């Protein structure tokens, strides 16, 4: 794929469709763009949110639910 793009770029440059300034600006913008957050980091964040809670956290939640039910009126 990169070879095809390079060939097209060389042809366009030889035929005068692209000037030196255009190529320089494109390459500068492409290589100086800020790095985006990768998929692996997003997956790690999701993994922390999903799944079972630790036993201590489950027990605390159960106690909280029991207190709420006890406070309810008929």
Helices and strands as residue ranges (DSSP letters): H 2-15, H 20-31, H 39-49, H 55-71
